[in-house]
């Protein structure tokens, strides 16, 4: 299909510099940051991610539930961008897409690694196979056709335990970033409730950045984007301006504020590690109780389910276990596996409410001034998959709907 799609649309990616971003977490945020910096630099940029598609200033929601979309849609979107004279394409790249050759005919010029953590083991079988699938993006750098005057660049997170695998893969130049290690670094981090201040330091200069989205993980995303921009000869002041203009990524630590006396955050966290990072951050920022609504996806890696339950049990004052996207699995069976990691008994600051909308309603009813409610797992997605049906569902809209009502639940 990928071969036919590339032929059908005439290999449109050959008309642009292609930046591919892979990793377990942070791909969407990093892509959006790269897009913003390159736009600030005066480039016309196209972007395709899990959450959104961008063509210049126009934005479209990705409703496919695929981070790297199917080949014909992918090539059609890239053709639209080429026809609109986009100079740069920023592409979120998944391990599934690499194994399935969905990117055939798309010659990537810059490969970016965010991090490697457990995910999709149901598909890949082991962490080694998963890591090696991600590494295919980097192997394809030198094996793919070259564009005139465009070098093949590799951008790697040196603080990730798997960085050596990616550093060893040949490229014209390898750019290493990180907070602890790396040549392109974030120094003097000062976290606060609405973001993090840090110094972006490169071999021949530095610039202060006031990042407006919180969390150490977002500093890593910003460093990846800034390093990509620097590798493409974008100056530090433009990098700073681009990063500081990013104040929200849909469904990624997205704060829903309808004037309520407590905080509500919607996030895409759907693995043990991503959930842990979000809860650690919000635990530190929350004066009152931390209340979590979450579930686990069906037809996916089952080994992470009790681990996610244990993370919720450790960090949260109240846990509401609900449905995510069950696909063809029985939601009750999924919930049983998650509950294996939860030590507390139901009713003891823990409830199982499989109707996700009702679970959100319960969390908001429990919340008091100073509390934080986290709705995790689906982020900006606009429907829920049950069997083969797509049922309209948007956590953010549901939260806003309930915040406009008086909620009263008798427990």
Secondary structure, 3 states (H helix, E strand, C coil): CHHHHHHHHCCHHHHCEEEEEECCCCHHHHHHHHHHHHHHCCCCEEEECCCEEEECCEEEECCCCCCCCCHHHHHHHHHHHHHCCCCEEEEECCHHHHHCCCCCCCCCCEEEECCCCCCCHHHHCCHHHHHHHHHHHHHHHHHCCCCCCCCCEEEEECCCCCHHHHHCCCCCEEEEEECCCCCEEEEEEEEECCEEEEEEEECCEEEEEEECCCCHHHHHHHHHHHHHHHHCCCCHHHHHHHHHCCCCECCECEECCCCCCCEEEEECCCCHHHHHHHHHHHHHHCCCCEEEEECCCCCCCCCHHHHHHHHHHHHCCEEEECCCCCECCCHHHHHHHHHCCCCCCCCCCEEECCCHHHHHHHHHHHCCCCCEEEEECCCCCCEEEECCEEEECCHHHHHHHHHCCCCCCCC
